[in-house]
Amino acid sequence: MLCLTGPFAWWETLRVDTMTLLEESEVYRAMPLTSDRQRIGFYNSDDPSRDGPSKKGMRSSAAVLEVLADCSIIAAVNSPETFSAALDSPTQAIYLLTGNPLNLPEMLARARDRGKVCLINIDFLDGLARDRYAVEFLAAHQADGIVSTRFETLKSAHALGLITVQRTFAIDSAAVTAVLKSLGQFVPDAIEVLPAMATPKVARRVHAVHPGLALIGGGLIENVKEIEALLASGVRSVSVSDPRLWII
């Protein structure tokens, strides 16, 4: 080890003391290891030689997509109070639109223990920015996927092997055109369209360019008939926040 002397000796002493305290902490020891024995949250994310967070215990993206392909209704959880209801529901997929760095690890662990696929809408979280460091934090705690309106955030998630869902608001034709343009820069695993009833129209334009891209309808769904109509139109899944509609 390089031993500094002179005016910089204090820095080497501080660095060694800090790392010693860090390595002795329970939080540090409990964190999963990356493949090169660096610790999650303490490696340099700009280092191209790192392999990223360990995927031990994580479902593969193919396995997650297989579950989502058979999941007609996704439980959209927008408050901690409804999270337990989502875990108890028949649906196998959950959107988390709530959470912070303190409660997300526990929520993800509970979903994993119940065999649920858990996708996190990073745009709605508290205490986390919508950047690659936040994505790495969620990947380290074994989130299955990321939902966002920002394709740069989704690109970071894709690089870590997570499922990506681009959320878009189909308020007019210009908004749909913007979505199609963004697909030239990055193609997610699925697109969520809000409001849900606009999804069939958006699907026709999207599938003209990307025939196999899955579309999910979300927002303003009030009853089972609307869900059935959307699924009959070719929409892959619908995300619903009303627990009464988490029926399959």
Phi and psi in degrees as GROMACS dihedral restraints (atoms count N, CA, C in turn):
[ dihedral_restraints ]
;  ai    aj    ak    al  type     phi  dphi    fc
    3     4     5     6     1   -66.1    20    10
    4     5     6     7     1   128.1    20    10
    6     7     8     9     1  -111.7    20    10
    7     8     9    10     1   114.9    20    10
    9    10    11    12     1   -84.8    20    10
   10    11    12    13     1   146.2    20    10
   12    13    14    15     1  -128.2    20    10
   13    14    15    16     1   174.2    20    10
   15    16    17    18     1    75.4    20    10
   16    17    18    19     1  -147.9    20    10
   18    19    20    21     1   -65.3    20    10
   19    20    21    22     1   -15.7    20    10
   21    22    23    24     1  -100.3    20    10
   22    23    24    25     1     3.0    20    10
   24    25    26    27     1   -62.8    20    10
   25    26    27    28     1   -33.4    20    10
   27    28    29    30     1   -62.5    20    10
   28    29    30    31     1   -34.0    20    10
   30    31    32    33     1   -67.7    20    10
   31    32    33    34     1   -41.4    20    10
   33    34    35    36     1   -65.0    20    10
   34    35    36    37     1   -40.7    20    10
   36    37    38    39     1   -63.4    20    10
   37    38    39    40     1   -43.6    20    10
   39    40    41    42     1   -63.5    20    10
   40    41    42    43     1   -41.3    20    10
   42    43    44    45     1   -64.3    20    10
   43    44    45    46     1   -45.2    20    10
   45    46    47    48     1   -66.0    20    10
   46    47    48    49     1   -42.9    20    10
   48    49    50    51     1   -63.4    20    10
   49    50    51    52     1   -39.9    20    10
   51    52    53    54     1   -65.2    20    10
   52    53    54    55     1   -45.1    20    10
   54    55    56    57     1   -65.5    20    10
   55    56    57    58     1   -35.5    20    10
   57    58    59    60     1   -64.2    20    10
   58    59    60    61     1   -46.3    20    10
   60    61    62    63     1   -62.0    20    10
   61    62    63    64     1   -40.8    20    10
   63    64    65    66     1   -62.9    20    10
   64    65    66    67     1   -47.4    20    10
   66    67    68    69     1   -68.7    20    10
   67    68    69    70     1   -22.7    20    10
   69    70    71    72     1   -86.4    20    10
   70    71    72    73     1    -9.7    20    10
   72    73    74    75     1   -75.7    20    10
   73    74    75    76     1   146.0    20    10
   75    76    77    78     1   -65.3    20    10
   76    77    78    79     1   -37.9    20    10
   78    79    80    81     1   -61.4    20    10
   79    80    81    82     1   -44.4    20    10
   81    82    83    84     1   -64.0    20    10
   82    83    84    85     1   -46.4    20    10
   84    85    86    87     1   -65.6    20    10
   85    86    87    88     1   -29.0    20    10
   87    88    89    90     1   -79.1    20    10
   88    89    90    91     1   -15.1    20    10
   90    91    92    93     1   -73.5    20    10
   91    92    93    94     1   145.3    20    10
   93    94    95    96     1   -67.1    20    10
   94    95    96    97     1   153.9    20    10
   96    97    98    99     1   -94.0    20    10
   97    98    99   100     1   146.8    20    10
   99   100   101   102     1   -81.8    20    10
  100   101   102   103     1   170.7    20    10
  102   103   104   105     1   -65.7    20    10
  103   104   105   106     1   -23.7    20    10
  105   106   107   108     1   -99.4    20    10
  106   107   108   109     1    22.4    20    10
  108   109   110   111     1    71.3    20    10
  109   110   111   112     1    12.8    20    10
  111   112   113   114     1   -84.5    20    10
  112   113   114   115     1   160.0    20    10
  114   115   116   117     1   -97.6    20    10
  115   116   117   118     1   142.3    20    10
  117   118   119   120     1   -58.8    20    10
  118   119   120   121     1   132.9    20    10
  120   121   122   123     1    89.0    20    10
  121   122   123   124     1    -9.6    20    10
  123   124   125   126     1  -123.6    20    10
  124   125   126   127     1    -3.1    20    10
  126   127   128   129     1   -85.4    20    10
  127   128   129   130     1   165.2    20    10
  129   130   131   132     1   -86.2    20    10
  130   131   132   133     1   112.9    20    10
  132   133   134   135     1   -69.4    20    10
  133   134   135   136     1   -14.4    20    10
  135   136   137   138     1   -85.6    20    10
  136   137   138   139     1    -5.3    20    10
  138   139   140   141     1   -78.4    20    10
  139   140   141   142     1   111.2    20    10
  141   142   143   144     1   -68.2    20    10
  142   143   144   145     1   -14.0    20    10
  144   145   146   147     1   -82.3    20    10
  145   146   147   148     1   -13.3    20    10
  147   148   149   150     1   -74.3    20    10
  148   149   150   151     1   155.6    20    10
  150   151   152   153     1   -99.6    20    10
  151   152   153   154     1    -1.3    20    10
  153   154   155   156     1    84.1    20    10
  154   155   156   157     1  -177.4    20    10
  156   157   158   159     1   -61.2    20    10
  157   158   159   160     1   145.3    20    10
  159   160   161   162     1   -64.5    20    10
  160   161   162   163     1   138.8    20    10
  162   163   164   165     1  -101.6    20    10
  163   164   165   166     1    15.6    20    10
  165   166   167   168     1   -59.4    20    10
  166   167   168   169     1   126.1    20    10
  168   169   170   171     1    88.1    20    10
  169   170   171   172     1    -9.5    20    10
  171   172   173   174     1   -85.7    20    10
  172   173   174   175     1   144.8    20    10
  174   175   176   177     1   -72.1    20    10
  175   176   177   178     1   147.9    20    10
  177   178   179   180     1   -71.3    20    10
  178   179   180   181     1   158.0    20    10
  180   181   182   183     1   -62.0    20    10
  181   182   183   184     1   -33.7    20    10
  183   184   185   186     1   -64.6    20    10
  184   185   186   187     1   -39.9    20    10
  186   187   188   189     1   -66.8    20    10
  187   188   189   190     1   -39.3    20    10
  189   190   191   192     1   -65.1    20    10
  190   191   192   193     1   -44.4    20    10
  192   193   194   195     1   -62.9    20    10
  193   194   195   196     1   -34.2    20    10
  195   196   197   198     1   -64.3    20    10
  196   197   198   199     1   -41.6    20    10
  198   199   200   201     1   -64.9    20    10
  199   200   201   202     1   -45.3    20    10
  201   202   203   204     1   -64.8    20    10
  202   203   204   205     1   -33.1    20    10
  204   205   206   207     1   -63.8    20    10
  205   206   207   208     1   -27.7    20    10
  207   208   209   210     1  -100.4    20    10
  208   209   210   211     1     7.7    20    10
  210   211   212   213     1  -108.9    20    10
  211   212   213   214     1   103.2    20    10
  213   214   215   216     1   -76.3    20    10
  214   215   216   217     1   -32.0    20    10
  216   217   218   219     1  -121.5    20    10
  217   218   219   220     1   128.1    20    10
  219   220   221   222     1  -107.3    20    10
  220   221   222   223     1   126.8    20    10
  222   223   224   225     1   -78.0    20    10
  223   224   225   226     1   112.9    20    10
  225   226   227   228     1   -90.2    20    10
  226   227   228   229     1   111.6    20    10
  228   229   230   231     1  -101.0    20    10
  229   230   231   232     1   113.2    20    10
  231   232   233   234     1  -111.9    20    10
  232   233   234   235     1    11.9    20    10
  234   235   236   237     1  -155.7    20    10
  235   236   237   238     1   147.9    20    10
  237   238   239   240     1   -59.1    20    10
  238   239   240   241     1   -26.6    20    10
  240   241   242   243     1   -67.0    20    10
  241   242   243   244     1   -29.0    20    10
  243   244   245   246     1   -93.9    20    10
  244   245   246   247     1    -2.7    20    10
  246   247   248   249     1   -64.1    20    10
  247   248   249   250     1   -43.2    20    10
  249   250   251   252     1   -63.0    20    10
  250   251   252   253     1   -37.1    20    10
  252   253   254   255     1   -63.7    20    10
  253   254   255   256     1   -37.5    20    10
  255   256   257   258     1   -65.5    20    10
  256   257   258   259     1   -38.7    20    10
  258   259   260   261     1   -64.4    20    10
  259   260   261   262     1   -34.5    20    10
  261   262   263   264     1   -85.1    20    10
  262   263   264   265     1    -9.2    20    10
  264   265   266   267     1   -78.6    20    10
  265   266   267   268     1   163.3    20    10
  267   268   269   270     1   -69.8    20    10
  268   269   270   271     1   -23.6    20    10
  270   271   272   273     1   -64.0    20    10
  271   272   273   274     1   143.2    20    10
  273   274   275   276     1   -96.5    20    10
  274   275   276   277     1     0.1    20    10
  276   277   278   279     1  -130.9    20    10
  277   278   279   280     1   142.2    20    10
  279   280   281   282     1  -129.2    20    10
  280   281   282   283     1   134.0    20    10
  282   283   284   285     1   -96.7    20    10
  283   284   285   286     1   126.5    20    10
  285   286   287   288     1   -99.5    20    10
  286   287   288   289     1   115.4    20    10
  288   289   290   291     1  -110.4    20    10
  289   290   291   292     1    25.2    20    10
  291   292   293   294     1  -152.1    20    10
  292   293   294   295     1   156.3    20    10
  294   295   296   297     1   137.6    20    10
  295   296   297   298     1   166.1    20    10
  297   298   299   300     1  -149.2    20    10
  298   299   300   301     1   172.5    20    10
  300   301   302   303     1   -59.8    20    10
  301   302   303   304     1   -19.3    20    10
  303   304   305   306     1   -82.1    20    10
  304   305   306   307     1   -38.3    20    10
  306   307   308   309     1  -104.6    20    10
  307   308   309   310     1   -14.9    20    10
  309   310   311   312     1   -63.4    20    10
  310   311   312   313     1   -42.4    20    10
  312   313   314   315     1   -56.9    20    10
  313   314   315   316     1   -42.1    20    10
  315   316   317   318     1   -67.7    20    10
  316   317   318   319     1   -41.1    20    10
  318   319   320   321     1   -63.9    20    10
  319   320   321   322     1   -42.0    20    10
  321   322   323   324     1   -65.9    20    10
  322   323   324   325     1   -39.3    20    10
  324   325   326   327     1   -64.6    20    10
  325   326   327   328     1   -41.0    20    10
  327   328   329   330     1   -64.9    20    10
  328   329   330   331     1   -41.5    20    10
  330   331   332   333     1   -64.2    20    10
  331   332   333   334     1   -41.5    20    10
  333   334   335   336     1   -65.1    20    10
  334   335   336   337     1   -40.3    20    10
  336   337   338   339     1   -63.8    20    10
  337   338   339   340     1   -27.4    20    10
  339   340   341   342     1   -92.1    20    10
  340   341   342   343     1     3.8    20    10
  342   343   344   345     1    75.4    20    10
  343   344   345   346     1    21.0    20    10
  345   346   347   348     1   -91.3    20    10
  346   347   348   349     1   141.9    20    10
  348   349   350   351     1   -79.1    20    10
  349   350   351   352     1   130.1    20    10
  351   352   353   354     1  -123.2    20    10
  352   353   354   355     1   113.1    20    10
  354   355   356   357     1  -105.1    20    10
  355   356   357   358     1   137.0    20    10
  357   358   359   360     1  -112.7    20    10
  358   359   360   361     1   126.2    20    10
  360   361   362   363     1   -82.7    20    10
  361   362   363   364     1    99.6    20    10
  363   364   365   366     1   -68.1    20    10
  364   365   366   367     1   -20.3    20    10
  366   367   368   369     1   -69.6    20    10
  367   368   369   370     1   -18.5    20    10
  369   370   371   372     1  -105.1    20    10
  370   371   372   373     1     0.5    20    10
  372   373   374   375     1   -78.2    20    10
  373   374   375   376     1   152.3    20    10
  375   376   377   378     1   -98.9    20    10
  376   377   378   379     1   140.9    20    10
  378   379   380   381     1    79.4    20    10
  379   380   381   382     1     6.2    20    10
  381   382   383   384     1  -132.8    20    10
  382   383   384   385     1   134.0    20    10
  384   385   386   387     1   -78.7    20    10
  385   386   387   388     1   166.6    20    10
  387   388   389   390     1   -94.0    20    10
  388   389   390   391     1    57.4    20    10
  390   391   392   393     1  -126.2    20    10
  391   392   393   394     1  -178.3    20    10
  393   394   395   396     1   -68.3    20    10
  394   395   396   397     1   -26.4    20    10
  396   397   398   399     1   -68.3    20    10
  397   398   399   400     1   -39.3    20    10
  399   400   401   402     1   -64.9    20    10
  400   401   402   403     1   -40.3    20    10
  402   403   404   405     1   -63.0    20    10
  403   404   405   406     1   -41.2    20    10
  405   406   407   408     1   -63.8    20    10
  406   407   408   409     1   -38.1    20    10
  408   409   410   411     1   -60.9    20    10
  409   410   411   412     1   -45.7    20    10
  411   412   413   414     1   -68.1    20    10
  412   413   414   415     1   -37.9    20    10
  414   415   416   417     1   -65.1    20    10
  415   416   417   418     1   -37.8    20    10
  417   418   419   420     1   -63.6    20    10
  418   419   420   421     1   -27.4    20    10
  420   421   422   423     1  -100.2    20    10
  421   422   423   424     1    19.4    20    10
  423   424   425   426     1    65.6    20    10
  424   425   426   427     1    39.8    20    10
  426   427   428   429     1   -65.1    20    10
  427   428   429   430     1   147.5    20    10
  429   430   431   432     1   -86.2    20    10
  430   431   432   433     1   -24.9    20    10
  432   433   434   435     1  -168.7    20    10
  433   434   435   436     1   170.4    20    10
  435   436   437   438     1  -125.5    20    10
  436   437   438   439     1   135.7    20    10
  438   439   440   441     1  -112.5    20    10
  439   440   441   442     1   132.9    20    10
  441   442   443   444     1  -163.4    20    10
  442   443   444   445     1   159.8    20    10
  444   445   446   447     1   -87.8    20    10
  445   446   447   448     1   -10.4    20    10
  447   448   449   450     1  -101.1    20    10
  448   449   450   451     1   118.1    20    10
  450   451   452   453     1   -72.4    20    10
  451   452   453   454     1   -23.9    20    10
  453   454   455   456     1   -65.7    20    10
  454   455   456   457     1   -39.6    20    10
  456   457   458   459     1   -63.8    20    10
  457   458   459   460     1   -41.6    20    10
  459   460   461   462     1   -67.1    20    10
  460   461   462   463     1   -34.5    20    10
  462   463   464   465     1   -63.0    20    10
  463   464   465   466     1   -39.2    20    10
  465   466   467   468     1   -63.7    20    10
  466   467   468   469     1   -41.1    20    10
  468   469   470   471     1   -64.8    20    10
  469   470   471   472     1   -42.1    20    10
  471   472   473   474     1   -61.3    20    10
  472   473   474   475     1   -39.9    20    10
  474   475   476   477     1   -63.4    20    10
  475   476   477   478     1   -24.0    20    10
  477   478   479   480     1   -96.0    20    10
  478   479   480   481     1     7.5    20    10
  480   481   482   483     1    83.5    20    10
  481   482   483   484     1    15.2    20    10
  483   484   485   486     1   -90.9    20    10
  484   485   486   487     1   153.5    20    10
  486   487   488   489     1   -70.0    20    10
  487   488   489   490     1   142.3    20    10
  489   490   491   492     1  -122.3    20    10
  490   491   492   493     1   132.0    20    10
  492   493   494   495     1  -126.8    20    10
  493   494   495   496     1   117.6    20    10
  495   496   497   498     1   -88.0    20    10
  496   497   498   499     1   121.3    20    10
  498   499   500   501     1   -91.7    20    10
  499   500   501   502     1   131.9    20    10
  501   502   503   504     1  -139.8    20    10
  502   503   504   505     1   150.0    20    10
  504   505   506   507     1  -109.0    20    10
  505   506   507   508     1   112.0    20    10
  507   508   509   510     1   -86.8    20    10
  508   509   510   511     1    69.3    20    10
  510   511   512   513     1   -82.0    20    10
  511   512   513   514     1   -23.0    20    10
  513   514   515   516     1  -164.8    20    10
  514   515   516   517     1   179.3    20    10
  516   517   518   519     1   -63.8    20    10
  517   518   519   520     1   -33.7    20    10
  519   520   521   522     1   -63.9    20    10
  520   521   522   523     1   -37.4    20    10
  522   523   524   525     1   -65.2    20    10
  523   524   525   526     1   -39.7    20    10
  525   526   527   528     1   -67.6    20    10
  526   527   528   529     1   -39.3    20    10
  528   529   530   531     1   -61.8    20    10
  529   530   531   532     1   -38.9    20    10
  531   532   533   534     1   -63.2    20    10
  532   533   534   535     1   -37.8    20    10
  534   535   536   537     1   -62.9    20    10
  535   536   537   538     1   -46.3    20    10
  537   538   539   540     1   -61.4    20    10
  538   539   540   541     1   -37.7    20    10
  540   541   542   543     1   -66.0    20    10
  541   542   543   544     1   -40.1    20    10
  543   544   545   546     1   -65.3    20    10
  544   545   546   547     1   -27.2    20    10
  546   547   548   549     1   -67.3    20    10
  547   548   549   550     1   -16.4    20    10
  549   550   551   552     1   -72.9    20    10
  550   551   552   553     1   -18.4    20    10
  552   553   554   555     1  -100.6    20    10
  553   554   555   556     1   -33.7    20    10
  555   556   557   558     1  -158.1    20    10
  556   557   558   559     1   132.8    20    10
  558   559   560   561     1  -108.9    20    10
  559   560   561   562     1   112.5    20    10
  561   562   563   564     1   -76.5    20    10
  562   563   564   565     1   178.6    20    10
  564   565   566   567     1   -75.0    20    10
  565   566   567   568     1   -27.8    20    10
  567   568   569   570     1  -157.6    20    10
  568   569   570   571     1   160.9    20    10
  570   571   572   573     1  -120.5    20    10
  571   572   573   574     1   129.7    20    10
  573   574   575   576     1   -99.5    20    10
  574   575   576   577     1   126.4    20    10
  576   577   578   579     1  -109.0    20    10
  577   578   579   580     1   130.0    20    10
  579   580   581   582     1  -121.5    20    10
  580   581   582   583     1   138.4    20    10
  582   583   584   585     1   -71.9    20    10
  583   584   585   586     1   161.7    20    10
  585   586   587   588     1   -59.3    20    10
  586   587   588   589     1   -38.3    20    10
  588   589   590   591     1   -68.4    20    10
  589   590   591   592     1   -12.2    20    10
  591   592   593   594     1   -86.0    20    10
  592   593   594   595     1    -8.7    20    10
  594   595   596   597     1   -59.6    20    10
  595   596   597   598     1   -43.8    20    10
  597   598   599   600     1   -58.9    20    10
  598   599   600   601     1   -38.4    20    10
  600   601   602   603     1   -67.8    20    10
  601   602   603   604     1   -42.0    20    10
  603   604   605   606     1   -65.7    20    10
  604   605   606   607     1   -38.1    20    10
  606   607   608   609     1   -59.1    20    10
  607   608   609   610     1   -39.0    20    10
  609   610   611   612     1   -61.8    20    10
  610   611   612   613     1   -40.4    20    10
  612   613   614   615     1   -74.8    20    10
  613   614   615   616     1   -39.3    20    10
  615   616   617   618     1   -67.2    20    10
  616   617   618   619     1   -44.0    20    10
  618   619   620   621     1   -71.0    20    10
  619   620   621   622     1   -16.4    20    10
  621   622   623   624     1   -68.2    20    10
  622   623   624   625     1   -23.7    20    10
  624   625   626   627     1  -107.8    20    10
  625   626   627   628     1   -39.3    20    10
  627   628   629   630     1  -128.7    20    10
  628   629   630   631     1    83.9    20    10
  630   631   632   633     1   -59.0    20    10
  631   632   633   634     1   -31.7    20    10
  633   634   635   636     1   -94.3    20    10
  634   635   636   637     1     3.1    20    10
  636   637   638   639     1   -75.3    20    10
  637   638   639   640     1   127.0    20    10
  639   640   641   642     1   -75.7    20    10
  640   641   642   643     1   140.1    20    10
  642   643   644   645     1  -119.0    20    10
  643   644   645   646     1   138.0    20    10
  645   646   647   648     1  -118.7    20    10
  646   647   648   649     1   133.3    20    10
  648   649   650   651     1   -96.7    20    10
  649   650   651   652     1   136.2    20    10
  651   652   653   654     1  -145.2    20    10
  652   653   654   655     1   145.3    20    10
  654   655   656   657     1    95.9    20    10
  655   656   657   658     1   134.2    20    10
  657   658   659   660     1    63.7    20    10
  658   659   660   661     1    29.2    20    10
  660   661   662   663     1   -91.7    20    10
  661   662   663   664     1   125.7    20    10
  663   664   665   666     1  -114.0    20    10
  664   665   666   667     1   -19.8    20    10
  666   667   668   669     1  -155.4    20    10
  667   668   669   670     1   172.3    20    10
  669   670   671   672     1   -66.6    20    10
  670   671   672   673     1   -34.7    20    10
  672   673   674   675     1   -60.2    20    10
  673   674   675   676     1   -39.1    20    10
  675   676   677   678     1   -66.1    20    10
  676   677   678   679     1   -38.3    20    10
  678   679   680   681     1   -62.8    20    10
  679   680   681   682     1   -46.7    20    10
  681   682   683   684     1   -61.0    20    10
  682   683   684   685     1   -39.8    20    10
  684   685   686   687     1   -65.3    20    10
  685   686   687   688     1   -40.9    20    10
  687   688   689   690     1   -65.7    20    10
  688   689   690   691     1   -45.3    20    10
  690   691   692   693     1   -65.2    20    10
  691   692   693   694     1   -36.4    20    10
  693   694   695   696     1   -66.9    20    10
  694   695   696   697     1   -25.6    20    10
  696   697   698   699     1   -80.6    20    10
  697   698   699   700     1    -6.3    20    10
  699   700   701   702     1   106.8    20    10
  700   701   702   703     1    -1.0    20    10
  702   703   704   705     1   -65.4    20    10
  703   704   705   706     1   133.8    20    10
  705   706   707   708     1   -67.6    20    10
  706   707   708   709     1   -48.4    20    10
  708   709   710   711     1  -149.7    20    10
  709   710   711   712     1   167.2    20    10
  711   712   713   714     1  -128.1    20    10
  712   713   714   715     1   141.1    20    10
  714   715   716   717     1  -101.5    20    10
  715   716   717   718     1   129.0    20    10
  717   718   719   720     1  -131.4    20    10
  718   719   720   721     1   133.5    20    10
  720   721   722   723     1   -95.3    20    10
  721   722   723   724     1   -11.7    20    10
  723   724   725   726     1   -82.9    20    10
  724   725   726   727     1   111.9    20    10
  726   727   728   729     1   -56.1    20    10
  727   728   729   730     1   -25.1    20    10
  729   730   731   732     1   -66.0    20    10
  730   731   732   733     1   -18.9    20    10
  732   733   734   735     1  -101.2    20    10
  733   734   735   736     1     5.0    20    10
  735   736   737   738     1   -84.6    20    10
  736   737   738   739     1    72.4    20    10
  738   739   740   741     1  -107.7    20    10
  739   740   741   742     1   -15.7    20    10
